[in-house]
């Protein structure tokens, strides 16, 4: 699907092909934003030929080197960015790549996912169309919406961390699910932090472009500050998760030591009675106590006494 946003009121037109719009050439100067969501190769080729631009392939979108994430050439800025999302139903992480091509007149977005950030940006620029008078300001609006959404994700991860902390500290739940929850939250934090670092590098590069970003430099600096604070918060969450993981493993070791200690005490308590029973269970013809009338009760009494004495010693030394 292709969505075309036309100035001055950012009226939206959904099309399947540029040729669906009558006299598209006359509208070209008034088009501020073309959003390609799940486009076909034919649609991409059509836009490329009409505007003389080149979109990255899906493989190029996922490359991590800086030359593939940010490129300036002949007054055109190409940016590949990662949008991170958490699925509410299962708490799993979703990572999506989105490509931006910014020219003096038009911004192009290429994505293969449904983005709430884009929807919020569309609502915003329709409310204040006079503010977003060029593609650079539209791109800044998308970054601001994405930064706000990342802040919400940081808050959600913080709630995850608080919930894990309560389970370990107060509920003393040391089952496998808690440890898996810690690992999953660590993965979420690392992925979000990597996405924030990616945006930080992109914005730092944009600040050096005085042609397209001269009027938006102050807003870019504000976004960079916000991203830096989010990175610090993500680092804090990651540190807390490492502390909780160590606490979990420490408490687990204590519980295991208690179990081992119990088995050790039980073994020591039953060792003397076992020794006595073994002695009197030997099959020798000459056995001094064999003819005693009270031999059996005496053996039982010896086994009880030999069990009580270790228990008394352990209790006195506060080992029980």
PENORLIN-V825141 format. One record per helix or strand of 3 or more residues. SS is the DSSP state (H for helix, E for strand). FROM is the first residue (numbers start at 1). LEN is the number of residues. If there is no record, write none. Layout:
ss->SS from->FROM len->LEN
ss->SS from->FROM len->LEN
This chain:
ss->E from->2 len->5
ss->E from->11 len->5
ss->H from->18 len->3
ss->H from->24 len->7
ss->E from->31 len->7
ss->H from->41 len->11
ss->H from->58 len->4
ss->H from->66 len->4
ss->E from->70 len->4
ss->E from->76 len->11
ss->E from->93 len->10
ss->E from->107 len->5
ss->H from->116 len->12
ss->H from->135 len->35
ss->H from->176 len->32
ss->H from->217 len->64
ss->H from->288 len->4
ss->H from->295 len->22
